[in-house]
Amino acid sequence: MTKKYTVYWAEVAEEDLKAIIGYIYTDSPSAAKDSLKKIKRKTSSLNSLPQRGRIVPELKRHGILQYRELIIPPWRVIYRISEFQVYVLSVIDSRRNIEDVLLDLLTRKES
């Protein structure tokens, strides 16, 4: 029997998702609802096989291997596995440069 993982959402990831869905909602409420369902369904499925996401390539180049991502076009869902927990850390538009996004997150926390 396969051990189930518990999936937790960090506050910043929830804020990312709310902003994304809010933005989509202004143009199309039905598309926003569909996008939310798709993201939630795919991330909740991390409870059975969280290793299926790839290591974030931009971080891997720097030897940082503990962060993985699911690609749910056009988004990247960044997460980390710890024992039998999965922590969803951020939802990023894949069209953005991840280094710029991370820099923004780091400088926002310092303010």
Jmol script that loads the backbone (N, CA, C; Angstrom):
load data "model"
ATOM      1  N   MET A   1       0.840  -1.176   0.000  1.00  0.00           N
ATOM      2  CA  MET A   1       0.000   0.000   0.000  1.00  0.00           C
ATOM      3  C   MET A   1       0.890   1.246   0.000  1.00  0.00           C
ATOM      4  N   THR A   2       0.594   2.181  -0.869  1.00  0.00           N
ATOM      5  CA  THR A   2       1.370   3.397  -0.991  1.00  0.00           C
ATOM      6  C   THR A   2       0.941   4.408   0.066  1.00  0.00           C
ATOM      7  N   LYS A   3       1.924   4.987   0.724  1.00  0.00           N
ATOM      8  CA  LYS A   3       1.656   6.005   1.737  1.00  0.00           C
ATOM      9  C   LYS A   3       1.174   7.278   1.047  1.00  0.00           C
ATOM     10  N   LYS A   4       0.123   7.860   1.587  1.00  0.00           N
ATOM     11  CA  LYS A   4      -0.397   9.115   1.053  1.00  0.00           C
ATOM     12  C   LYS A   4       0.325  10.285   1.704  1.00  0.00           C
ATOM     13  N   TYR A   5       0.611  11.280   0.909  1.00  0.00           N
ATOM     14  CA  TYR A   5       1.213  12.516   1.381  1.00  0.00           C
ATOM     15  C   TYR A   5       0.090  13.518   1.657  1.00  0.00           C
ATOM     16  N   THR A   6       0.342  14.425   2.570  1.00  0.00           N
ATOM     17  CA  THR A   6      -0.602  15.506   2.825  1.00  0.00           C
ATOM     18  C   THR A   6      -0.102  16.735   2.076  1.00  0.00           C
ATOM     19  N   VAL A   7      -0.986  17.394   1.328  1.00  0.00           N
ATOM     20  CA  VAL A   7      -0.618  18.568   0.540  1.00  0.00           C
ATOM     21  C   VAL A   7      -1.062  19.820   1.289  1.00  0.00           C
ATOM     22  N   TYR A   8      -0.107  20.697   1.560  1.00  0.00           N
ATOM     23  CA  TYR A   8      -0.375  21.973   2.232  1.00  0.00           C
ATOM     24  C   TYR A   8      -0.039  23.120   1.293  1.00  0.00           C
ATOM     25  N   TRP A   9      -0.810  24.182   1.373  1.00  0.00           N
ATOM     26  CA  TRP A   9      -0.553  25.380   0.581  1.00  0.00           C
ATOM     27  C   TRP A   9       0.009  26.469   1.483  1.00  0.00           C
ATOM     28  N   ALA A  10       1.177  27.014   1.119  1.00  0.00           N
ATOM     29  CA  ALA A  10       1.734  28.161   1.831  1.00  0.00           C
ATOM     30  C   ALA A  10       0.857  29.378   1.548  1.00  0.00           C
ATOM     31  N   GLU A  11       0.849  30.303   2.470  1.00  0.00           N
ATOM     32  CA  GLU A  11       0.032  31.511   2.309  1.00  0.00           C
ATOM     33  C   GLU A  11       0.375  32.257   1.020  1.00  0.00           C
ATOM     34  N   VAL A  12       1.661  32.348   0.706  1.00  0.00           N
ATOM     35  CA  VAL A  12       2.071  33.056  -0.511  1.00  0.00           C
ATOM     36  C   VAL A  12       1.557  32.344  -1.761  1.00  0.00           C
ATOM     37  N   ALA A  13       1.517  31.028  -1.743  1.00  0.00           N
ATOM     38  CA  ALA A  13       0.993  30.270  -2.884  1.00  0.00           C
ATOM     39  C   ALA A  13      -0.508  30.504  -3.035  1.00  0.00           C
ATOM     40  N   GLU A  14      -1.225  30.553  -1.912  1.00  0.00           N
ATOM     41  CA  GLU A  14      -2.656  30.857  -1.964  1.00  0.00           C
ATOM     42  C   GLU A  14      -2.889  32.259  -2.525  1.00  0.00           C
ATOM     43  N   GLU A  15      -2.038  33.209  -2.129  1.00  0.00           N
ATOM     44  CA  GLU A  15      -2.143  34.576  -2.662  1.00  0.00           C
ATOM     45  C   GLU A  15      -1.864  34.591  -4.157  1.00  0.00           C
ATOM     46  N   ASP A  16      -0.853  33.836  -4.591  1.00  0.00           N
ATOM     47  CA  ASP A  16      -0.555  33.732  -6.025  1.00  0.00           C
ATOM     48  C   ASP A  16      -1.779  33.234  -6.783  1.00  0.00           C
ATOM     49  N   LEU A  17      -2.379  32.163  -6.258  1.00  0.00           N
ATOM     50  CA  LEU A  17      -3.523  31.554  -6.929  1.00  0.00           C
ATOM     51  C   LEU A  17      -4.714  32.518  -6.972  1.00  0.00           C
ATOM     52  N   LYS A  18      -4.970  33.198  -5.866  1.00  0.00           N
ATOM     53  CA  LYS A  18      -6.067  34.178  -5.843  1.00  0.00           C
ATOM     54  C   LYS A  18      -5.852  35.285  -6.871  1.00  0.00           C
ATOM     55  N   ALA A  19      -4.615  35.759  -6.976  1.00  0.00           N
ATOM     56  CA  ALA A  19      -4.313  36.818  -7.942  1.00  0.00           C
ATOM     57  C   ALA A  19      -4.511  36.323  -9.372  1.00  0.00           C
ATOM     58  N   ILE A  20      -4.060  35.120  -9.653  1.00  0.00           N
ATOM     59  CA  ILE A  20      -4.215  34.547 -10.992  1.00  0.00           C
ATOM     60  C   ILE A  20      -5.694  34.392 -11.344  1.00  0.00           C
ATOM     61  N   ILE A  21      -6.441  33.792 -10.442  1.00  0.00           N
ATOM     62  CA  ILE A  21      -7.865  33.545 -10.708  1.00  0.00           C
ATOM     63  C   ILE A  21      -8.621  34.866 -10.799  1.00  0.00           C
ATOM     64  N   GLY A  22      -8.271  35.819  -9.950  1.00  0.00           N
ATOM     65  CA  GLY A  22      -8.908  37.140 -10.015  1.00  0.00           C
ATOM     66  C   GLY A  22      -8.661  37.835 -11.337  1.00  0.00           C
ATOM     67  N   TYR A  23      -7.444  37.718 -11.838  1.00  0.00           N
ATOM     68  CA  TYR A  23      -7.095  38.326 -13.120  1.00  0.00           C
ATOM     69  C   TYR A  23      -7.892  37.684 -14.258  1.00  0.00           C
ATOM     70  N   ILE A  24      -7.946  36.364 -14.255  1.00  0.00           N
ATOM     71  CA  ILE A  24      -8.693  35.650 -15.300  1.00  0.00           C
ATOM     72  C   ILE A  24     -10.183  35.969 -15.199  1.00  0.00           C
ATOM     73  N   TYR A  25     -10.678  36.078 -13.981  1.00  0.00           N
ATOM     74  CA  TYR A  25     -12.109  36.313 -13.740  1.00  0.00           C
ATOM     75  C   TYR A  25     -12.600  37.603 -14.391  1.00  0.00           C
ATOM     76  N   THR A  26     -11.750  38.627 -14.436  1.00  0.00           N
ATOM     77  CA  THR A  26     -12.169  39.901 -15.030  1.00  0.00           C
ATOM     78  C   THR A  26     -12.540  39.748 -16.501  1.00  0.00           C
ATOM     79  N   ASP A  27     -11.906  38.812 -17.185  1.00  0.00           N
ATOM     80  CA  ASP A  27     -12.214  38.558 -18.598  1.00  0.00           C
ATOM     81  C   ASP A  27     -13.242  37.457 -18.785  1.00  0.00           C
ATOM     82  N   SER A  28     -13.147  36.414 -17.953  1.00  0.00           N
ATOM     83  CA  SER A  28     -14.014  35.260 -18.146  1.00  0.00           C
ATOM     84  C   SER A  28     -14.200  34.486 -16.839  1.00  0.00           C
ATOM     85  N   PRO A  29     -15.327  34.705 -16.161  1.00  0.00           N
ATOM     86  CA  PRO A  29     -15.587  33.956 -14.926  1.00  0.00           C
ATOM     87  C   PRO A  29     -15.532  32.437 -15.116  1.00  0.00           C
ATOM     88  N   SER A  30     -16.021  31.945 -16.244  1.00  0.00           N
ATOM     89  CA  SER A  30     -16.013  30.488 -16.456  1.00  0.00           C
ATOM     90  C   SER A  30     -14.595  29.967 -16.650  1.00  0.00           C
ATOM     91  N   ALA A  31     -13.743  30.724 -17.348  1.00  0.00           N
ATOM     92  CA  ALA A  31     -12.343  30.319 -17.513  1.00  0.00           C
ATOM     93  C   ALA A  31     -11.621  30.344 -16.171  1.00  0.00           C
ATOM     94  N   ALA A  32     -11.951  31.311 -15.328  1.00  0.00           N
ATOM     95  CA  ALA A  32     -11.341  31.382 -13.993  1.00  0.00           C
ATOM     96  C   ALA A  32     -11.716  30.153 -13.178  1.00  0.00           C
ATOM     97  N   LYS A  33     -12.980  29.776 -13.233  1.00  0.00           N
ATOM     98  CA  LYS A  33     -13.451  28.601 -12.494  1.00  0.00           C
ATOM     99  C   LYS A  33     -12.756  27.339 -13.009  1.00  0.00           C
ATOM    100  N   ASP A  34     -12.664  27.205 -14.315  1.00  0.00           N
ATOM    101  CA  ASP A  34     -11.999  26.041 -14.913  1.00  0.00           C
ATOM    102  C   ASP A  34     -10.522  25.981 -14.532  1.00  0.00           C
ATOM    103  N   SER A  35      -9.851  27.133 -14.557  1.00  0.00           N
ATOM    104  CA  SER A  35      -8.432  27.186 -14.203  1.00  0.00           C
ATOM    105  C   SER A  35      -8.223  26.808 -12.745  1.00  0.00           C
ATOM    106  N   LEU A  36      -9.075  27.315 -11.871  1.00  0.00           N
ATOM    107  CA  LEU A  36      -8.966  26.987 -10.450  1.00  0.00           C
ATOM    108  C   LEU A  36      -9.142  25.486 -10.226  1.00  0.00           C
ATOM    109  N   LYS A  37     -10.157  24.904 -10.851  1.00  0.00           N
ATOM    110  CA  LYS A  37     -10.394  23.461 -10.717  1.00  0.00           C
ATOM    111  C   LYS A  37      -9.187  22.662 -11.206  1.00  0.00           C
ATOM    112  N   LYS A  38      -8.640  23.059 -12.346  1.00  0.00           N
ATOM    113  CA  LYS A  38      -7.512  22.340 -12.934  1.00  0.00           C
ATOM    114  C   LYS A  38      -6.287  22.397 -12.016  1.00  0.00           C
ATOM    115  N   ILE A  39      -5.966  23.577 -11.508  1.00  0.00           N
ATOM    116  CA  ILE A  39      -4.802  23.723 -10.633  1.00  0.00           C
ATOM    117  C   ILE A  39      -5.000  22.947  -9.340  1.00  0.00           C
ATOM    118  N   LYS A  40      -6.170  23.061  -8.735  1.00  0.00           N
ATOM    119  CA  LYS A  40      -6.439  22.364  -7.476  1.00  0.00           C
ATOM    120  C   LYS A  40      -6.417  20.841  -7.668  1.00  0.00           C
ATOM    121  N   ARG A  41      -6.978  20.368  -8.768  1.00  0.00           N
ATOM    122  CA  ARG A  41      -7.003  18.922  -9.036  1.00  0.00           C
ATOM    123  C   ARG A  41      -5.588  18.372  -9.212  1.00  0.00           C
ATOM    124  N   LYS A  42      -4.800  19.071 -10.009  1.00  0.00           N
ATOM    125  CA  LYS A  42      -3.434  18.591 -10.273  1.00  0.00           C
ATOM    126  C   LYS A  42      -2.571  18.664  -9.021  1.00  0.00           C
ATOM    127  N   THR A  43      -2.712  19.722  -8.230  1.00  0.00           N
ATOM    128  CA  THR A  43      -1.885  19.817  -7.027  1.00  0.00           C
ATOM    129  C   THR A  43      -2.348  18.838  -5.954  1.00  0.00           C
ATOM    130  N   SER A  44      -3.640  18.598  -5.864  1.00  0.00           N
ATOM    131  CA  SER A  44      -4.093  17.638  -4.853  1.00  0.00           C
ATOM    132  C   SER A  44      -3.638  16.221  -5.201  1.00  0.00           C
ATOM    133  N   SER A  45      -3.383  15.953  -6.475  1.00  0.00           N
ATOM    134  CA  SER A  45      -2.906  14.630  -6.871  1.00  0.00           C
ATOM    135  C   SER A  45      -1.449  14.392  -6.448  1.00  0.00           C
ATOM    136  N   LEU A  46      -0.793  15.431  -5.947  1.00  0.00           N
ATOM    137  CA  LEU A  46       0.563  15.252  -5.423  1.00  0.00           C
ATOM    138  C   LEU A  46       0.574  14.358  -4.190  1.00  0.00           C
ATOM    139  N   ASN A  47      -0.608  14.107  -3.628  1.00  0.00           N
ATOM    140  CA  ASN A  47      -0.675  13.263  -2.427  1.00  0.00           C
ATOM    141  C   ASN A  47      -0.271  11.817  -2.709  1.00  0.00           C
ATOM    142  N   SER A  48      -0.310  11.396  -3.959  1.00  0.00           N
ATOM    143  CA  SER A  48       0.022  10.003  -4.244  1.00  0.00           C
ATOM    144  C   SER A  48       1.394   9.807  -4.890  1.00  0.00           C
ATOM    145  N   LEU A  49       1.890  10.792  -5.619  1.00  0.00           N
ATOM    146  CA  LEU A  49       3.195  10.634  -6.266  1.00  0.00           C
ATOM    147  C   LEU A  49       3.865  12.003  -6.451  1.00  0.00           C
ATOM    148  N   PRO A  50       4.313  12.609  -5.368  1.00  0.00           N
ATOM    149  CA  PRO A  50       4.868  13.959  -5.474  1.00  0.00           C
ATOM    150  C   PRO A  50       6.198  14.033  -6.229  1.00  0.00           C
ATOM    151  N   GLN A  51       6.916  12.932  -6.338  1.00  0.00           N
ATOM    152  CA  GLN A  51       8.201  12.958  -7.027  1.00  0.00           C
ATOM    153  C   GLN A  51       8.057  13.093  -8.543  1.00  0.00           C
ATOM    154  N   ARG A  52       6.832  13.019  -9.041  1.00  0.00           N
ATOM    155  CA  ARG A  52       6.659  13.078 -10.490  1.00  0.00           C
ATOM    156  C   ARG A  52       6.993  14.450 -11.075  1.00  0.00           C
ATOM    157  N   GLY A  53       6.918  15.491 -10.276  1.00  0.00           N
ATOM    158  CA  GLY A  53       7.299  16.819 -10.764  1.00  0.00           C
ATOM    159  C   GLY A  53       8.806  16.899 -10.938  1.00  0.00           C
ATOM    160  N   ARG A  54       9.239  17.706 -11.884  1.00  0.00           N
ATOM    161  CA  ARG A  54      10.680  17.831 -12.119  1.00  0.00           C
ATOM    162  C   ARG A  54      11.302  18.797 -11.117  1.00  0.00           C
ATOM    163  N   ILE A  55      12.593  18.647 -10.901  1.00  0.00           N
ATOM    164  CA  ILE A  55      13.333  19.613 -10.104  1.00  0.00           C
ATOM    165  C   ILE A  55      13.367  20.914 -10.902  1.00  0.00           C
ATOM    166  N   VAL A  56      13.176  22.050 -10.233  1.00  0.00           N
ATOM    167  CA  VAL A  56      13.141  23.349 -10.919  1.00  0.00           C
ATOM    168  C   VAL A  56      14.496  23.577 -11.593  1.00  0.00           C
ATOM    169  N   PRO A  57      14.513  23.634 -12.933  1.00  0.00           N
ATOM    170  CA  PRO A  57      15.789  23.691 -13.657  1.00  0.00           C
ATOM    171  C   PRO A  57      16.662  24.887 -13.291  1.00  0.00           C
ATOM    172  N   GLU A  58      16.058  26.049 -13.094  1.00  0.00           N
ATOM    173  CA  GLU A  58      16.837  27.248 -12.776  1.00  0.00           C
ATOM    174  C   GLU A  58      17.528  27.119 -11.415  1.00  0.00           C
ATOM    175  N   LEU A  59      16.917  26.378 -10.499  1.00  0.00           N
ATOM    176  CA  LEU A  59      17.521  26.161  -9.190  1.00  0.00           C
ATOM    177  C   LEU A  59      18.518  25.005  -9.226  1.00  0.00           C
ATOM    178  N   LYS A  60      18.212  24.009 -10.039  1.00  0.00           N
ATOM    179  CA  LYS A  60      19.096  22.848 -10.173  1.00  0.00           C
ATOM    180  C   LYS A  60      20.484  23.274 -10.644  1.00  0.00           C
ATOM    181  N   ARG A  61      20.538  24.265 -11.536  1.00  0.00           N
ATOM    182  CA  ARG A  61      21.830  24.771 -12.036  1.00  0.00           C
ATOM    183  C   ARG A  61      22.699  25.309 -10.908  1.00  0.00           C
ATOM    184  N   HIS A  62      22.056  25.697  -9.806  1.00  0.00           N
ATOM    185  CA  HIS A  62      22.784  26.245  -8.659  1.00  0.00           C
ATOM    186  C   HIS A  62      22.918  25.221  -7.529  1.00  0.00           C
ATOM    187  N   GLY A  63      22.586  23.966  -7.833  1.00  0.00           N
ATOM    188  CA  GLY A  63      22.723  22.900  -6.845  1.00  0.00           C
ATOM    189  C   GLY A  63      21.588  22.830  -5.838  1.00  0.00           C
ATOM    190  N   ILE A  64      20.507  23.540  -6.092  1.00  0.00           N
ATOM    191  CA  ILE A  64      19.345  23.527  -5.192  1.00  0.00           C
ATOM    192  C   ILE A  64      18.373  22.491  -5.745  1.00  0.00           C
ATOM    193  N   LEU A  65      18.261  21.364  -5.034  1.00  0.00           N
ATOM    194  CA  LEU A  65      17.531  20.227  -5.582  1.00  0.00           C
ATOM    195  C   LEU A  65      16.239  19.891  -4.846  1.00  0.00           C
ATOM    196  N   GLN A  66      15.897  20.599  -3.787  1.00  0.00           N
ATOM    197  CA  GLN A  66      14.731  20.209  -2.998  1.00  0.00           C
ATOM    198  C   GLN A  66      13.415  20.782  -3.509  1.00  0.00           C
ATOM    199  N   TYR A  67      13.462  21.628  -4.521  1.00  0.00           N
ATOM    200  CA  TYR A  67      12.225  22.214  -5.038  1.00  0.00           C
ATOM    201  C   TYR A  67      11.847  21.575  -6.365  1.00  0.00           C
ATOM    202  N   ARG A  68      10.588  21.216  -6.462  1.00  0.00           N
ATOM    203  CA  ARG A  68      10.062  20.583  -7.673  1.00  0.00           C
ATOM    204  C   ARG A  68       8.950  21.456  -8.235  1.00  0.00           C
ATOM    205  N   GLU A  69       8.542  21.110  -9.444  1.00  0.00           N
ATOM    206  CA  GLU A  69       7.455  21.872 -10.040  1.00  0.00           C
ATOM    207  C   GLU A  69       6.569  20.982 -10.893  1.00  0.00           C
ATOM    208  N   LEU A  70       5.312  21.351 -10.900  1.00  0.00           N
ATOM    209  CA  LEU A  70       4.347  20.790 -11.837  1.00  0.00           C
ATOM    210  C   LEU A  70       4.088  21.863 -12.879  1.00  0.00           C
ATOM    211  N   ILE A  71       4.071  21.471 -14.115  1.00  0.00           N
ATOM    212  CA  ILE A  71       3.723  22.404 -15.182  1.00  0.00           C
ATOM    213  C   ILE A  71       2.246  22.203 -15.484  1.00  0.00           C
ATOM    214  N   ILE A  72       1.491  23.261 -15.271  1.00  0.00           N
ATOM    215  CA  ILE A  72       0.062  23.276 -15.589  1.00  0.00           C
ATOM    216  C   ILE A  72      -0.116  24.508 -16.475  1.00  0.00           C
ATOM    217  N   PRO A  73       0.110  24.347 -17.778  1.00  0.00           N
ATOM    218  CA  PRO A  73       0.198  25.505 -18.679  1.00  0.00           C
ATOM    219  C   PRO A  73      -0.936  26.506 -18.475  1.00  0.00           C
ATOM    220  N   PRO A  74      -0.600  27.787 -18.373  1.00  0.00           N
ATOM    221  CA  PRO A  74       0.730  28.401 -18.482  1.00  0.00           C
ATOM    222  C   PRO A  74       1.406  28.638 -17.131  1.00  0.00           C
ATOM    223  N   TRP A  75       1.113  27.831 -16.131  1.00  0.00           N
ATOM    224  CA  TRP A  75       1.669  28.052 -14.796  1.00  0.00           C
ATOM    225  C   TRP A  75       2.671  26.990 -14.399  1.00  0.00           C
ATOM    226  N   ARG A  76       3.506  27.391 -13.465  1.00  0.00           N
ATOM    227  CA  ARG A  76       4.457  26.488 -12.819  1.00  0.00           C
ATOM    228  C   ARG A  76       4.097  26.485 -11.335  1.00  0.00           C
ATOM    229  N   VAL A  77       3.817  25.329 -10.802  1.00  0.00           N
ATOM    230  CA  VAL A  77       3.500  25.198  -9.386  1.00  0.00           C
ATOM    231  C   VAL A  77       4.759  24.664  -8.702  1.00  0.00           C
ATOM    232  N   ILE A  78       5.358  25.502  -7.864  1.00  0.00           N
ATOM    233  CA  ILE A  78       6.595  25.158  -7.181  1.00  0.00           C
ATOM    234  C   ILE A  78       6.247  24.551  -5.820  1.00  0.00           C
ATOM    235  N   TYR A  79       6.879  23.416  -5.504  1.00  0.00           N
ATOM    236  CA  TYR A  79       6.587  22.758  -4.230  1.00  0.00           C
ATOM    237  C   TYR A  79       7.823  22.058  -3.685  1.00  0.00           C
ATOM    238  N   ARG A  80       7.706  21.648  -2.438  1.00  0.00           N
ATOM    239  CA  ARG A  80       8.791  20.950  -1.746  1.00  0.00           C
ATOM    240  C   ARG A  80       8.192  19.759  -1.006  1.00  0.00           C
ATOM    241  N   ILE A  81       8.924  18.676  -0.984  1.00  0.00           N
ATOM    242  CA  ILE A  81       8.491  17.462  -0.282  1.00  0.00           C
ATOM    243  C   ILE A  81       9.305  17.356   1.009  1.00  0.00           C
ATOM    244  N   SER A  82       8.615  17.085   2.104  1.00  0.00           N
ATOM    245  CA  SER A  82       9.279  16.876   3.388  1.00  0.00           C
ATOM    246  C   SER A  82       8.584  15.721   4.087  1.00  0.00           C
ATOM    247  N   GLU A  83       9.312  14.600   4.218  1.00  0.00           N
ATOM    248  CA  GLU A  83       8.760  13.372   4.778  1.00  0.00           C
ATOM    249  C   GLU A  83       7.480  13.012   4.012  1.00  0.00           C
ATOM    250  N   PHE A  84       6.330  13.017   4.664  1.00  0.00           N
ATOM    251  CA  PHE A  84       5.086  12.683   3.963  1.00  0.00           C
ATOM    252  C   PHE A  84       4.177  13.901   3.813  1.00  0.00           C
ATOM    253  N   GLN A  85       4.818  15.064   3.665  1.00  0.00           N
ATOM    254  CA  GLN A  85       4.085  16.288   3.385  1.00  0.00           C
ATOM    255  C   GLN A  85       4.604  16.916   2.099  1.00  0.00           C
ATOM    256  N   VAL A  86       3.694  17.562   1.390  1.00  0.00           N
ATOM    257  CA  VAL A  86       4.046  18.332   0.205  1.00  0.00           C
ATOM    258  C   VAL A  86       3.608  19.758   0.486  1.00  0.00           C
ATOM    259  N   TYR A  87       4.529  20.695   0.305  1.00  0.00           N
ATOM    260  CA  TYR A  87       4.235  22.109   0.544  1.00  0.00           C
ATOM    261  C   TYR A  87       4.236  22.849  -0.784  1.00  0.00           C
ATOM    262  N   VAL A  88       3.056  23.313  -1.208  1.00  0.00           N
ATOM    263  CA  VAL A  88       2.955  24.125  -2.413  1.00  0.00           C
ATOM    264  C   VAL A  88       3.398  25.528  -2.011  1.00  0.00           C
ATOM    265  N   LEU A  89       4.449  26.013  -2.670  1.00  0.00           N
ATOM    266  CA  LEU A  89       5.083  27.256  -2.249  1.00  0.00           C
ATOM    267  C   LEU A  89       4.746  28.449  -3.122  1.00  0.00           C
ATOM    268  N   SER A  90       4.474  28.215  -4.394  1.00  0.00           N
ATOM    269  CA  SER A  90       4.192  29.327  -5.291  1.00  0.00           C
ATOM    270  C   SER A  90       3.549  28.828  -6.578  1.00  0.00           C
ATOM    271  N   VAL A  91       2.758  29.695  -7.172  1.00  0.00           N
ATOM    272  CA  VAL A  91       2.183  29.442  -8.494  1.00  0.00           C
ATOM    273  C   VAL A  91       2.645  30.612  -9.355  1.00  0.00           C
ATOM    274  N   ILE A  92       3.427  30.300 -10.370  1.00  0.00           N
ATOM    275  CA  ILE A  92       4.085  31.322 -11.181  1.00  0.00           C
ATOM    276  C   ILE A  92       3.663  31.188 -12.632  1.00  0.00           C
ATOM    277  N   ASP A  93       3.439  32.313 -13.283  1.00  0.00           N
ATOM    278  CA  ASP A  93       3.159  32.322 -14.710  1.00  0.00           C
ATOM    279  C   ASP A  93       4.439  31.876 -15.417  1.00  0.00           C
ATOM    280  N   SER A  94       4.364  30.821 -16.196  1.00  0.00           N
ATOM    281  CA  SER A  94       5.568  30.254 -16.825  1.00  0.00           C
ATOM    282  C   SER A  94       6.172  31.167 -17.883  1.00  0.00           C
ATOM    283  N   ARG A  95       5.440  32.196 -18.274  1.00  0.00           N
ATOM    284  CA  ARG A  95       5.979  33.130 -19.259  1.00  0.00           C
ATOM    285  C   ARG A  95       6.907  34.150 -18.610  1.00  0.00           C
ATOM    286  N   ARG A  96       6.925  34.180 -17.271  1.00  0.00           N
ATOM    287  CA  ARG A  96       7.810  35.090 -16.552  1.00  0.00           C
ATOM    288  C   ARG A  96       9.136  34.397 -16.262  1.00  0.00           C
ATOM    289  N   ASN A  97      10.165  35.201 -16.122  1.00  0.00           N
ATOM    290  CA  ASN A  97      11.488  34.691 -15.759  1.00  0.00           C
ATOM    291  C   ASN A  97      11.457  34.345 -14.274  1.00  0.00           C
ATOM    292  N   ILE A  98      11.725  33.092 -13.940  1.00  0.00           N
ATOM    293  CA  ILE A  98      11.620  32.650 -12.542  1.00  0.00           C
ATOM    294  C   ILE A  98      12.621  33.374 -11.642  1.00  0.00           C
ATOM    295  N   GLU A  99      13.783  33.730 -12.178  1.00  0.00           N
ATOM    296  CA  GLU A  99      14.748  34.456 -11.350  1.00  0.00           C
ATOM    297  C   GLU A  99      14.193  35.813 -10.941  1.00  0.00           C
ATOM    298  N   ASP A 100      13.485  36.492 -11.844  1.00  0.00           N
ATOM    299  CA  ASP A 100      12.855  37.774 -11.508  1.00  0.00           C
ATOM    300  C   ASP A 100      11.767  37.582 -10.455  1.00  0.00           C
ATOM    301  N   VAL A 101      11.005  36.510 -10.589  1.00  0.00           N
ATOM    302  CA  VAL A 101       9.939  36.215  -9.631  1.00  0.00           C
ATOM    303  C   VAL A 101      10.530  35.953  -8.246  1.00  0.00           C
ATOM    304  N   LEU A 102      11.579  35.142  -8.187  1.00  0.00           N
ATOM    305  CA  LEU A 102      12.214  34.834  -6.907  1.00  0.00           C
ATOM    306  C   LEU A 102      12.832  36.079  -6.281  1.00  0.00           C
ATOM    307  N   LEU A 103      13.469  36.910  -7.095  1.00  0.00           N
ATOM    308  CA  LEU A 103      14.043  38.152  -6.585  1.00  0.00           C
ATOM    309  C   LEU A 103      12.952  39.042  -6.002  1.00  0.00           C
ATOM    310  N   ASP A 104      11.825  39.123  -6.692  1.00  0.00           N
ATOM    311  CA  ASP A 104      10.697  39.909  -6.201  1.00  0.00           C
ATOM    312  C   ASP A 104      10.200  39.359  -4.865  1.00  0.00           C
ATOM    313  N   LEU A 105      10.070  38.039  -4.769  1.00  0.00           N
ATOM    314  CA  LEU A 105       9.623  37.422  -3.515  1.00  0.00           C
ATOM    315  C   LEU A 105      10.596  37.702  -2.375  1.00  0.00           C
ATOM    316  N   LEU A 106      11.876  37.587  -2.645  1.00  0.00           N
ATOM    317  CA  LEU A 106      12.883  37.804  -1.602  1.00  0.00           C
ATOM    318  C   LEU A 106      12.916  39.252  -1.150  1.00  0.00           C
ATOM    319  N   THR A 107      12.832  40.179  -2.088  1.00  0.00           N
ATOM    320  CA  THR A 107      12.884  41.585  -1.705  1.00  0.00           C
ATOM    321  C   THR A 107      11.592  42.036  -1.045  1.00  0.00           C
ATOM    322  N   ARG A 108      10.477  41.409  -1.388  1.00  0.00           N
ATOM    323  CA  ARG A 108       9.201  41.730  -0.753  1.00  0.00           C
ATOM    324  C   ARG A 108       9.235  41.312   0.711  1.00  0.00           C
ATOM    325  N   LYS A 109       9.835  40.168   1.012  1.00  0.00           N
ATOM    326  CA  LYS A 109       9.912  39.683   2.392  1.00  0.00           C
ATOM    327  C   LYS A 109      10.815  40.564   3.247  1.00  0.00           C
ATOM    328  N   GLU A 110      11.841  41.160   2.636  1.00  0.00           N
ATOM    329  CA  GLU A 110      12.762  41.993   3.398  1.00  0.00           C
ATOM    330  C   GLU A 110      12.156  43.346   3.743  1.00  0.00           C
ATOM    331  N   SER A 111      11.159  43.785   2.996  1.00  0.00           N
ATOM    332  CA  SER A 111      10.543  45.107   3.225  1.00  0.00           C
ATOM    333  C   SER A 111       9.734  45.151   4.483  1.00  0.00           C
TER     334      SER A 111
END
end "model"
wireframe off; spacefill off
backbone 0.3
color backbone group
